Amino acid sequence: MPRATPSATTADYCLLFDSDGTLVDSEVLLAEVMGDILPEFGLPFSARQYMEEFHGVRFHTIVNTLEARFQPLTEDQAATLEAGMRTRMEARMRAELEPIAGIPDALDQLSSYAKAVVSNGPERKIRCAMESTGLGHHFKGNLFSAYTLNVWKPDPELYRKAAAAMGYAPEQCIVIDDAAVGVEAGLAAGMHVIHINHFPDEESTPEGAVGIQHANELPGVIARLVA
């Protein structure tokens, strides 16, 4: 993992946050929506399966994997499935979505850093999440979607493109992500990585990343990384 220089200040670093499961508590909602809609299209699936097997994985990849296991969808079916999933998910986010515990206070404490959201989700979903939870003002419109940049975690290029757009070199960036695909992407991009591990009894933090279990640990860990 890259080392910070002794003279570094907060202005020398950019914080790149994942959205789902890192900033906003959307993973359970997403798992439930997919658990409801995928079986309607002949693809057996459960909310538990999302959390255990597909946490943080691109929706198209999940559908393609299930098609290979069970049955292929027609192009029209696939389009209808995705549209239905996005519509149901947005409705639930606007009605039920909350920030991850401790995130609002952590972001307040990290106000002097440049920040961006970097997500495998569509930009509309990211904006919905920021609006629904009141977190958007922390990021000043710096929202980077894999669908817009046409590259998805675990490909490190998603984080690299976001860093370049923010005006920072990879070694000046700190990735905060809860999913294995995001942690892998950040490490491969040559960035500092903080893994918010919500399931420490089931998941391990990869070598090179810093593991934490609660968002209230973020300000202290980031301060040590830039010291």
Sequence and secondary structure as in RCSB ss.txt:
>XXXX:A:sequence
MPRATPSATTADYCLLFDSDGTLVDSEVLLAEVMGDILPEFGLPFSARQYMEEFHGVRFHTIVNTLEARFQPLTE
DQAATLEAGMRTRMEARMRAELEPIAGIPDALDQLSSYAKAVVSNGPERKIRCAMESTGLGHHFKGNLFSAYTLN
VWKPDPELYRKAAAAMGYAPEQCIVIDDAAVGVEAGLAAGMHVIHINHFPDEESTPEGAVGIQHANELPGVIARL
VA
>XXXX:A:secstr
     TT  GGG EEEE SBTTTB  HHHHHHHHHHHGGGGT    HHHHHHH TT  HHHHHHHHHHHS    H
HHHHHHHHHHHHHHHHHHHHH  B TTHHHHHHHTTTSEEEEEESS HHHHHHHHHHHT GGGTTT EEEHHHHT
  TTSTHHHHHHHHHHT  GGGEEEEESSHHHHHHHHHTT EEEEE S TTT    TTSEEESSGGGHHHHHHHH
H 
